[in-house]
Amino acid sequence: MSGKKSGGQVFHHAPVMVKEVVSWLLHRAPSCVCDGTVGYGGHAEALLAGMADDGKLLGIDRDEEALAVCRERLSRFGERVALIQGSFVDMPLHARQAGISAADGVLLDLGVSSRQLDDPGRGFSFQTEGPLDMRMDRSSGETAADLVNRLSESDLADLIYRYGEERYSRRIARAIVRARAAVPLRTTEALVAVIKSAVPGSYRHGRIHCATRTFQALRIAVNREIEMLEPALRNAVDVLKPGGRLAVISFHSLEDRIVKQTFRTLSHGDDARLTVLTKKPQVPTEEECRLNPRARSAKLRVAERKPSEAAA
């Protein structure tokens, strides 16, 4: 998919594992599907196209700009689509607002879209100059700049290590604190320069850009991605009909580990609510990875709500 943003700048976004998502979620002529991270509408469009003419979709996203693009993209489906700005952790509330009592399928795509990464004004990418923002919802909350200029050295180091699994987290945190004492860090370029100054030369020129893990950690912290994931998964199950399916696409090990553990917890014990359908995560085909390199780290896990829940 490609689209235009004001100023004539063109962005591209290719949704990941679309065929697999459609196959898992449209297994039984669904009347309603909830896309908790609808973004620019790639998965939603494919799901709506594969559903019956009376099938409906609820799309939720924190990014107002993405919803505007999605609204235009899905306009041909008319009243079959309801789009709401909000967080997937509040899916039961948003479903009620849309008049949905239960859904046949729920999708959560946990990645940052290519369009968001490629927009310098969002501050997600270390490869372009822009404000150090990183908020999915730019109407509220702390920015990445707020965090790097406010947190103590130890808290910064812990954050970068926990969410970025960055081996040089303490060196990077120390360099950030030293740099901000002279002038606050407000841009992606300024932060990248500090990171480069903190790590060994061999790491600066490694296979992965030396700022990758720090930027990932800050994005996760700014948007509370990890802390909201488990409750979001549990709430998504509450929205499902018996026999309905929950599909989750993750892009790094922290997210996948939480999805795996939550699915396992909810599929065992006397009050088990799920049956896990993917014993190992499904990954993109070699062809998809060749066409869209950003798909390489994607993992898809799917679970189904147990029919016994009908009486619960």
KAJOZI-V162584 format. One record per backbone hydrogen bond with DSSP energy under -1.0 kcal/mol. NH is the residue of the N-H (numbers start at 0). CO is the residue of the C=O. E is the energy in kcal/mol with one decimal. If there is no record, write none. Layout:
nh = <NH	NH>
co = <CO	CO>
e = <E	E>
This chain:
nh = <2	4	7	10	12	20	21	22	23	24	25	32	33	34	35	37	40	44	45	46	47	48	49	54	55	56	57	58	59	60	66	67	68	69	70	71	72	73	74	76	77	79	80	81	83	85	89	90	93	94	95	96	97	98	99	102	103	105	106	107	109	116	117	121	131	132	133	139	143	144	146	147	148	150	155	156	157	158	159	160	161	162	163	164	165	168	171	172	173	174	175	176	177	178	179	181	182	187	190	191	192	193	194	195	196	198	203	204	205	211	214	215	216	217	218	219	220	221	222	224	227	231	232	233	234	235	236	237	240	242	243	244	245	246	247	248	249	255	256	257	258	259	260	261	262	263	264	265	266	267	271	272	273	274	276	277	281	288	289	290	291	294	295	297	298	299	300	302	303	304	305	308	309	310	311>
co = <10	8	4	2	0	16	17	18	19	20	21	55	104	57	106	59	37	40	41	42	43	44	45	51	30	79	32	81	34	83	62	63	64	65	66	67	68	69	71	73	74	76	77	56	58	60	86	87	89	90	91	92	93	95	94	238	31	244	33	246	248	112	113	118	185	130	121	136	132	131	142	143	144	146	151	152	153	154	155	156	157	158	159	160	159	165	167	168	169	170	171	172	173	174	175	178	178	129	186	187	188	189	190	191	192	194	199	200	202	208	210	211	212	213	214	215	216	217	218	219	223	227	228	229	230	231	232	233	102	304	240	103	302	105	300	107	298	251	252	253	254	255	256	257	258	259	260	261	263	264	268	265	265	303	301	301	299	284	285	286	287	291	292	294	249	281	247	245	274	243	272	305	306	307	308>
e = <-2.3	-2.5	-1.4	-2.7	-2.4	-2.3	-2.7	-2.3	-2.2	-2.6	-2.3	-2.0	-2.7	-3.2	-2.5	-2.2	-2.6	-2.5	-1.5	-2.5	-2.8	-2.2	-1.3	-2.2	-2.5	-2.7	-2.3	-3.0	-2.7	-1.7	-2.0	-1.7	-1.7	-2.7	-2.9	-1.5	-2.4	-2.6	-1.0	-2.0	-1.7	-2.0	-1.5	-2.3	-2.8	-1.7	-1.6	-1.6	-2.3	-2.8	-1.9	-2.2	-1.6	-1.6	-3.3	-2.6	-2.7	-2.5	-2.6	-2.3	-2.9	-2.3	-2.5	-2.1	-2.6	-2.0	-2.9	-1.1	-2.4	-2.3	-1.7	-2.6	-1.7	-2.5	-2.6	-2.4	-2.4	-2.4	-2.6	-2.1	-3.0	-2.5	-1.0	-1.4	-1.1	-1.4	-2.5	-2.6	-2.3	-2.0	-2.3	-2.3	-2.0	-2.4	-2.7	-1.2	-1.8	-2.7	-1.8	-2.5	-2.1	-1.7	-2.5	-2.6	-1.6	-1.2	-1.9	-1.3	-1.3	-1.8	-2.5	-2.2	-2.3	-2.3	-2.4	-2.4	-2.2	-3.0	-2.0	-2.0	-1.5	-2.0	-2.4	-2.3	-2.4	-2.1	-1.7	-1.4	-2.8	-2.3	-2.6	-1.9	-3.0	-2.9	-2.8	-2.9	-2.6	-2.2	-2.5	-1.7	-2.5	-2.7	-2.5	-2.6	-2.6	-2.1	-2.5	-2.5	-1.0	-1.0	-1.5	-2.4	-2.4	-2.5	-2.3	-1.2	-2.9	-2.2	-1.9	-2.1	-2.8	-2.6	-1.6	-2.0	-2.2	-3.0	-2.4	-2.1	-2.8	-3.0	-2.6	-1.8	-2.2	-1.4	-1.2>
